[in-house]
Amino acid sequence: MPLRPSPAVSRLGVATLILPLVLIASRASAQASVDAHAENELWPSAVVTAPVGARIDVGAALRMKLREPSGDARERAVGATASLTSHGVRVALAAERLTHWSRDDGEPSTTEHRVTLDATHDLLRASRVRLWQRSRVESRDFGERHAYRMGDRLQLELRHRTSDERRTPDEHALRSRLTPYLSLESSYDTRYHTVNRVLGYAGTRAGLHACCAVDVQGFGLHDSRGAVRWTRGVAVALRVNARIRD
């Protein structure tokens, strides 16, 4: 029998995540208007995965970070991914090559090779509510120096379903695939020996097809040791699962 949280527990879980997100977003908004160390950005990305077994997926990913309103690139990452799901835990490994652009002259300034290991599991899973945790370790090679970053992410998802018989079958299918969510994550960087990044998301995942979905998120990021301390913006992610058939 699935665990069914009481309405009070569900409201407490939402409040626990939404309050830090509101504080981050409001603080980032205020800082972006008065602080030279604040920026607005757009984060587009695309991930294509394919199952190669009952529990194993492999894929490729492309993501960018663009400064707004100029549209200049700040970061680009190209990589490969592999994941294994077993006993309710998903373990994922990714290898990426990143290019970072300077804020001053727009020229490529740093190349980074990054290996990321994730472990994701459910803390709560019910018919319309899901709360999960992702633990992450990143190995970052900048050529002349090496660093590690460790972090955790909590995400609360609400699954919308409709019983309105006036809706068409297509409207029923679309509504059943909408998944609004809130998430909060923080990370520790060995270069600074402190937790320097706190990132909050509020977004929705929409199923476009049986094998395709898009995430649209508003985010607020605070990096206490970065050249840009406060960043806010929109992230758009296209996710495609290409099934391999014999």
N, C-alpha and C positions, 0 to 999 in steps of 0.2 A: 504494500500500500504506500503510495507516495506521501511524503511529508507535506502537510497542509498548514502553513503558518496562520495564526490568528490575524484579523485585521489590524490589531494593535502592533503586532510584531512586524507586519508588512509596512505599516506607516513609520515605525521606528527605523526600519532598514532604509527606507527612502530618505527620511530626514537625515540619517547618519551620513549618507553620501551627498545629498543635495546641498547641505549647508556649506561644506568646504568648497564645493563647486561654485556656489553663488559668491562666496568670499573671494575666491581666486579670480573669477570673471570680473567682478566689480573692481577689484584692485588692479587687475591688468588693464581694464578700460580706463581707469583714472590715470594710471601711469603712462599709458600710450599717448595721452594728450599733452603731458607736461614733461616727460622724461625723454632725454635723447637716447637712453638705453632701453627703449621699448619699440616694438614693431608689430605690424599686422602682417599675417602670412596666410598663404594658401598651401595646403599639403595634399596634392593628388597622388594616388597610388593605384597599382593594379597587381593582382595576384592570380596566377593560374595554377591550379593543382590538379593532379590526376591520381586516382587510387591504383596501386600496383599489387594490392593484396587486400585481405579482409580488414586489416587494421593499419595499413601503411599508405601514406600519401607522399608524393614528391611534387615539386613545382618550381616556379620561377616568379620573381617579384621585381617590380620597378616602382620606385617612389621618389618624389621630389619635394622640396620645400622652396616656395617662391615668395619673394618679398612683394608686398602690396603697397601702393597701387602700381608700381613699376613693372611687376612681373619678372624681375630679375631672379635668376636661380641663386639660392644660398646653399643648397645641398642636393646631390643626386646619388641614389643608391641602386645598384643592380646586383641581384643575388639569386641563389638557389636555396630551396628549402626541402626538408624531409621531416615527416612526423610519424609517430607511432602512438596508437591509443590502446590501452590495456587496463582492465580493472578500474575503469572510471577516471584514469589519469592520461592526459595527452602530453607527450614529450616531443618537442620540436627542436630541430637543429637547423640553423640558417648560416650561410656564408655570404658576405656582401663585400663589394668594393664601392667605397664612397668617395665622392669628390666634393670638397668644400670650397666655396667661393668667398673671396674677401669682400667685406662691406665697402671698402674704400675705393678700389679701382675695378672691381668686378672680375678680376682675374682669378683662375684657380690657384688656391694657396696651399691646400693640404690634400693628400690622398690617404685614405684610411682603409685598412682591411679589417673587417669585423666578423667575429664568429659569435653567434648567440645561441644559448641553450635555454629553453623554456620548459616549465612543468605547470600544467593547468589542471585544476580539479574543482568540482562543485562543492561549495559549502552548504548550499540549500537548493533543492530542486523540487518544485511543485508544479501543478497544472498550469499556472499563469505567472509564476515568479521563479526566477533563477538568480542565485548569487554565486559567483565563482571567483577564484583567486588564481593569479598567475605569478609565479616566481621566475625571475630571469637573471642570468649571468651573461655578461658580454665581455669578450676579450677583444681589445682594441689596439691595433698595431698602426702607429703613425709613421713608421719608418725608423726614425731616430729614437723614438720612445714608445713605451708600451704601458697600457693601463687596463684596469678592470672596472666594470660598473655592475652593481647588483641592485635589483629593485623588485618591488611587489606591486601588483595591481589588483584592486577589487572592482568587480563590475556587477551591477544589479540590472537585470533585464525583466521587462514586463511584456508578456505575450498577449496580444489583443486577439480576441475571437468575437465573432458576431453571430447572433441567432436571429437577426432580422430577416424574415422570409421575403421581404420586399426587395432585397438586394438580388442582383443577378448572380449566376454562378461565378463569373469573372470577378465581381466585386467581393464575393465571399472569399475567393482564393487570394486576392490581394490583401484583404484585411487580415486573413489568417497568417500572412507572412510578415506583417509589420511587427518589428520588435524594437520599441524604444528602450533606451538604457542610459544609465549614469555610471561613470567610472572615475576612480581616483588612484593615482599611482605616485610613488616616490622612489628615488634611487640614490645610492651611495657611490661616490666616485673615488677610486684610490689615488687619483692625482691630487685631490684636496682633502682626503681623509674626513669627509663629512657627507651628510645627505644634502645635496645641493639642488636637486630638481624635484619639483612637485608639479604634476600635470593632471588636470581634470577635464573630462569629456562629458558632454550631453548630446546624445545623438539617436538616430533611428536606422535600423537595418531593414531594407525592403527587398523582398524576393521578386526578381523580375522574370525568372524562369526557373524550371526545376533545377538547373545547374548554374544559375547566375543570381547574384545579389549585389546591392550597392549600399554602402554605409555613408551617411552624411552626418558630420559631427561638428559642433562648435566646441572650441577648446580654449583653455587658459593655461599658460605655462609660466612658472617662475623658476629661474636658474640663478641662484645667488652668486655663482662664480663665473657666469658667462658674460661676454661682451654685451649681449642683449639680455637684460635682467627679466623683462616682462614681454611675453609674446601672446597674442590672441589671434584667433582666426577661424577658418573652416577647413576641415579635412574631408576629402571625398575619396572613398576606396571602392574599386570595382573588384569583385571576387568571382572567379569562374572555376567551376569544377568540371573538368573534361574527363568523362568516363572512358576508359580504354576498354574496348570490346575485342574479343577474340575473333 
